[in-house]
Amino acid sequence: MHSIYVDAEFTDDERRAKLYEGDLFVYSPRPSTLALTEFAAEMARAAFAPLDPETAQFHMAVEDYAALLAELKPRFIHHPESKRLIQEMLVDFGCDPEQVYFDVPRMRSSTSDEYLTTGIAFAFHPHRDTWYSAPYTQLNWWLPIFAISEDNGLAFHPKYWHTPVQNSSRVYNYAEWNATSRKIAATQIGVDTRIQPKPEEEVELMPQIRPIVKPGGIILFSGAQLHSSVPNTSGRTRFSIDLRTVHLGDTESGWAAPNIDSECTGTTMGDYLRVSDLEHIPSEVVEAHDTPRPASEPV
């Protein structure tokens, strides 16, 4: 039995312990989170002007829409202000700035009525981030930029915390993905040809949990949680931010969520930046997690 904690007042150590056991945390908006989501909202509004970002899909050719996202999303990801606001937010949430590292934030979009579900606006099937070379200490922070509803947010599938899913994660190597598939995201319109880990058996989508938070609220969960994008039938494009954190001490001690079905190779550990000064994780820690693809596996 797992719990959902709403605005819980735990230390970061206590919170990580519960997240590694499969619990979910939900937080209301606060100044530090609103600063981040409002910054993202301003960038989106400027990019789509004079259209409304949430309804622009109904007034643009899909190719033009994908091209706009291909410019907007990297600009948000790599903007120095994005990193600064995240540093402030994580300290506000009690994270140790010398021990906690974060990956650059992603701006995600989920268009309505299957307008664009591939490439730069990929609609995620049920998956664990740990299928994508993520460490088992990874925690996911997910924040809606604009209002979400039960028909365009995230779904969690708690049955599978302890139940393995047959999946194709064995084909995934993070270094290869960065070298090839990530670069062509904006070209994947209609059909996404990139090789990604997917379930190889039918996943029972029910029961599921669909937390709803206001813009600037947070859904916080382990990267080992099986989750998916809710098929968007809301009539509005959902825009959100997700970022990932790892705790260096947990990584070195092995305190983490369990691995019950991931066979991917490589690691995302080299991407993380220390909250205090944006330094990368020590190279020896990255190397310890960087498993090579077996020689017998095709590229």
N, C-alpha and C positions, 0 to 999 in steps of 0.2 A: 504494500500500500504506500503510495507516494503522496506528498503534501504539496499544496500551493500556498506559499507565504506571501501575504500582501502587506507591503510597507513594514516588513519585519525589522526589528532593531537588533540585529546580530552583529558581532564582530565579523571581520572579513574571514578569519579562520573558521568561525562557526558556520558562516554562510557557505564557504567552499566545501566544508565537510558534508553539508546537506546536498549541495549540488552534485558532488561526486557520488552520492547515493541515489540520484535520480529525482530529487525534488525540484520544483520550479519556484522562482521568485518573481513577483510582480511589484512594480513601484509606480507611484503616482508621479506626475511631472513635478519638477523642482527647478529652481533657477539655473543650476548647472546643466541640466538636461535640455531645458528649453533654449538655452543659449546655443547649444549644438544643433537642435532640430530647426530652430528659427534661422540660423545661418544657412543650413541646407535648403530650407524653403525659399529664402531670398535668392539663392543661386538658381533654383529651379524656376521660380517666377521670372527672373531676368532672362533665362535661356529660352523659355517658351513664349515670352511676351510678343504680341498682346494677348495670347491665348492663356487660358487657365491650365496649369500643368495637369490637373486631375481630369480634364475633359478634352485636352488637346488632341488626343488620339482620334477623336471623331471628326477632326478638321484637317488632318495631315495624311499624306501618303505614307504608307508604312516604311518605305525606304528612307524618306526624309526624317521620320520619327526616330528610326534607328540611328541615323547619322547624327542627329541632335544629341541623343543619349551618349553616343560614342565620344562626343566632345565634353558634355556636361559631367559625366560620371568620373572620368579620370581627373578632371579639374578639381572636383570636390575631394576626391581621395587624397590628392597630393598637395592640397592647399595647406600652407603652414597654420592657418587659423583652425582648420579641422583638428590638427594634432594638438594645438594649444588648448582648445576647448575640451578635448578628450582627457588630456592631462588633468585639467581642473575637475572634470566630472569624476574621474576615478579616485582622486584624492578625497573629493566630497563623499564618496561612497566607502571611505575607510580603507582603501587599498594602500598597502605599503609602497611608496613610490620607488624604493630601492629594490624591491623584490618582484613587483608586478610589471609585466611587459605587455604591450598591446600591439596588435596589427593595425595597419592603416584602415580607416573606416570605409566601408562600401556603401554607396547609395544604391538601393535596390528599387526596382519598379515592377509592378505586376499589372499589366493592362487588362481591361475588362473584355469579356466576350471573345477571348482568344484572338484579339487583334494582333498581338505580338507576344509569343510565349517562348521564343528561341533566342539564342545568341545573347545580345546585350540586355535582353529582358527575359532571361531564362526562367521558366516556371518550374520550380524544383519539385520533382517527384519525392516520395518518401525516401529519406536518406539520413545517415549520420555524417557529421563533418569528419569523424574519424575515418570514414571511407576515403577521404580526400587528403590523406597524409597529415591530418591534424594530430597533435599530441593528445593524450588522454587527460591531460590537465587543462585542456582548453575549455574556457567558458565563453558563451556567446551572449552579447548584450544587443538586444534588438529594440529599436525605437521607431515608432511611426512618425513621419514628418507631418502628414496631414491626418485627418480623422480616418479611422478604420472601422470596419463592421464585421459581423460574423461571416460575411461572404467575400472577404478579400484579405484576410489576415494570415496568421500562421496556425497550423494544426500540429498537435503532438499526439503521438501514438504510444501511450504508456505501457501497453501490453508488452512491447518489445524491449523494454529496458533489460529484462532478464531473458528474453526469447531471441535467439539468433535469427537473422534473416539471410537466406541464401542470396548472395550478391556478387557483382563483378568487380569488386574493389581490387582484386588481384591484377587487373589490367592498368591500374592507375599509378603513375609515378609523378610526383609533384614537379620535379625539375623538367620532365618532358612536357608537362602541361604548360608550364611557363614559357618554354621555348617554342611551342607551336600553337596549342589550342587557344590560350588566352588572347593571343594577338589577333585572332580572326573572329572574335565574338560578334563584332558589328556586321559581319558579312553573313551571319547565320540567320537568314530570314526565311520563314516557312518551315524549313526542316533544319534541325541542328545536327550536323554530322560529326561533331566532336565526341570522342570516346570518353564517357563519364561513368563512374560507378552507379549501378542501378540494381534494384531488387531483381532476382532471378526466380522469384516465386511470387504468388499473389499475396499482397499485404492486406491484412484486415484493417481497413481504415477506421472502423468503429470498434470499440469506443474511441473517441478522440477528445482532446481538450483544445478549445480555441480561446485563449485569453484575449480580452479586449482592453486596451489601455488608450488613454487620451494622447494626442500629440505631445511628445516629450516624455511620455511614460516609458517604462522599461519592462521587457520580458527577458529574464536572465535564466540561462539553462546550460547544462553541460553539452559539449560538442558530441558526446556519445548518445544524446537523446535522438530517437527516430522522430523526424519532423518533416513537414511538407508545406508547400504553398497551397492555401485554400484556392480552388478554382474560382477566379474572380468573375462574379456575375452581378457586381454592384452597380455597374454603369459608371464607375469612376476608377481611374488608375490609382493604384496604391503605391505611394512612395515611402520608403523606410530606410533606416540606417542600421547596418550591423557591424559590430566590431568584435574582436576576440581578444581575450587576455589569457596569460599563463602566469603562474607564480613560480619563480625560479627555485625556491626552496622545495616546493612540492615536486617539481620536475626532477630535481636531483635526488630526492628521497624516494621517488616512486609512488607518492601519495596521489591517487588519481582515480578517475572513473574506470570501470572494468572494460576490457576489450573482449567482446564475445563473438565477433564475426568479421573483423576487418583484416584484410590481407594486402592492403596497399603498400607501396614502397616509397622511399623518400620521406621528406619532412618539411613542414612549413615553419619550423622553428627559427630559421634564419631571417624571417620577415619581422620578428617582434622587436619592439623598441621599448626601452626602459622608461617608465613614467617620469622619473626624475630628470633625465637628461637626453633622452632619445637615442641612447647607445644601444647597439644590438646585443642580443644574447651572446655570451662568450662562445667562441668558435668550438671549443672542446665539447660544450653541451650540445651544440647543433650537430656536430659529427657523431656524437653518441646516439642520436636519434635517427640519423640519416641512413636508412637501410637501402642497399642497392637492389635494383631489379634482378631477379634470378636470371642467370644466363640463358635458361631454357625458355624464358618468356619472350614472346614477340613484342616488338616495339610498336 
